Every structure is written in structure tokens, then in C-alpha cells.
Amino acid sequence: MTFSTRILLPATIVAAAVTFPLFAQSNAIKGIDALREWNLVVLGNLESSSEVEGRTFVGGNLTGNSSNYATRATSSPNGQPGLTVVGNVTGSHKNLNNGAGAAIGGNVSSGFNLNGPNQTVKVGGTISNTNVNQNSVIANLDASNPAFGLGLQQNKAELKSSLGSLSFDMGTSAANSQLSVQGNRGTFNAQPNGEGLAVFNITAADLDRIGEIQFNLNGADTAIVNVSGRSINLNDNFLGGTNNLGERVIWNFPEAEDLKLTTAWGGSVLAPLADAETRSPVQGSAVFGNLKQYGAMQIGTFKGGYTTPPASGPSTGGSSSGGGSGGGAVPVPEPGMVGLFGLGVAGLILWRRRRSKRGGDV
């Protein structure tokens, strides 16, 4: 009995250190796959009084007036709910639609309106101001299942790291297509390579000197527009409308720290470092650091076959379409894994010391 009791504590801790992170990362969606999965990814905080037609991931807190989620969402092939928030949900009521459900790491004080088919809402803390009716609402999960909150934190860390790497990798790609400017009009004439990839490299000043955009994909599977500059204004009009450009076009802003969008935008937006404000709709996937949202995020999420190309040397490349690490990246344990593993090791050392003091009996 003495043997069993003394070895149980460190063995259990080590098992938790190994099991929890693996559980948390088992369904991790990273890099380019995140643009296929979510209509909107905000790595920090989202303040919204608008709408997201598809699925939403928020790495921090969700605040603001009443806002709508998953108004046109279909079921996720990866089992993701319509709304994921790692932190707290505050402010006015949030509307969850189409039976999409939610996973919330913190507390929900705003309350949810659960519309459409029955939904499942999982909450790490407490939830109030919500009429459950026939829906399934499970609260206080942090107490009964610590892996729930840890899993959300791990997913956030994976997204932040991989989307930052993806934006950097795209930004270092050589251009094979050119922007031509005539008067107030800028024409993006894609010249895709053998893999169907077209790359444009422009500056924020290039966008500032035009007011109209014409985009010719010319059969490109994926078109990447890399825009350099720390301060970005997206205020151009798209000739012929946005035309589902978000399914094939990614506007990449690897340096942007401040981004303001005031016109309807055609194409997915990748700005993982930016504090952004949107006043008009974006048709496509969108990634921001933090966001004040007043314009809708519309379905037309990215569908291209782009994968991060392998590099000749060490790289922090983003995920490939298969969910693996691209560009020769070396995986680094996330803080949650390191902490739990360290706890297990500490417990094991403590057990060994106690055994030594008692004469090494077993």
C-alpha cells in the first residue's frame, strides 16, 4: 500500500502533463486551414455590433453591443462551433444562429439568444441572461474538466503562431504578377504559375493612390497580394462588386499594426498583427490582432489550394492544407504543455527525495 500511495501522485501528474496537451492539440486547426474553417479570426479582443455569417474564433474577450454569429454557417467538417471565445463574453446579448453552438473559455454575462435548431453551448465559467429552453448549456467546465479551458488556450496559441508565420512566409514570396495603374484605377492582372499561384507585391502607398480595383484572376487557384506598410487604409471600390474574391484572393498585411476598412472589401484579409476597425463588409475570411467591428463578415471564405512551400533552411512556416507544419518548422511546446510537464517532473523529484530520506524502501 505504501508503494502505491507514494507513486500515485507523481504518476498522476505526469499523466496529466502528457494527456491534457495532447487532448488540446488533437483537433488543432492552424495556418492556412484557419482561413478555410473560420469566417473571422481575432487573435485578441473583438468588440462588435455587427454580424459574422460564418464561424468565428476570438482569442481574447468578446464585447460590444448586440451582435450576430453563424447567420449563414454550415456545419464544420472539423466539429467547430459557430462561435469560439477563449475569454469572456460581455456587453449586450449575442445571437447564435443555425444551431451552430459555442465554446466559451471564461464567463458569459451578456447572455445568448439561441436561434434555430437546438444548440450546444459549453462554458468554462458561469453563464447568465440565457434562456436555455431545449438547448444544451453546460457551465463551470473548468471545475469538472480542466482540459476544456486548456484546449482553448492551446488552440489560441497555435493560431497566433501559425498565422503569424503564414503571413510572414507569404510576404517573402517573389512576385510573378503586377499591378497596373491608369488614372484612379488599379488593375490586378494575375499571371499564375504552374501550381496556379499568383503573387503581387505592393505597398500601402500603391493602394492609397487608387480608388478603384479591378481584379482579373485569369484562372489562378490562389492570388496573394502582399501589402507592405504599418498603417493601412482600405477605401477602394471594386469594379463589378466583390464577386466572391475571398475564395481565391488573400490580401496579406504582414507589417500592418493599424488597419481601417471603410468600403466593401473583396478578398480574404490576413493581418495578424493589426488593431483593425471595419466599417463595411468583408467578403472572405479575415484575421486580425484586435478588431472593432461595425461591418459584416460575409461568407465567401477561402477555398484555394495554397500550401506553405518548403524552405531550404530553418523556417517558421505556417501550416499546410494537411494541417502539418510547413517550411521545415520545428515544433516548440506551448506554455501550457511546458507548465504541466514541469509540474510532473517536480512531483517525480519530490517523490524520489522522500523515498531517499526513508532509506530507499520500496
Secondary structure, DSSP 8 states (H G I E B T S, - for coil): -HHHHHHHHHHHHHHHHHHHHHHHHTT---THHHHHH-SEEESS-EEESSEESS-EEESS-EESS-EEE-SS----TT---SEEESS-B-SS-EEE-TT--EEESS-B-S-EEE-SS--EEEESS-B-S---TTSEEE--HHHH-HHHHHHHHHHHHHHHHHHHHHHHHHHTS---SEEEEETTEEEEE----TTSEEEEEEEHHHHHT-SEEEEE-TT-SEEEEEEE-SEEEE--EETT--TTGGGTEEEE-TT-SEEEE-S-EESEEEEEEEEEEESS-EES-EEEEEEEE-S-EES------------SS-----B-TTSSB-TT------HHHHHHHHHHHHHHHHHHHHHHHTTT--
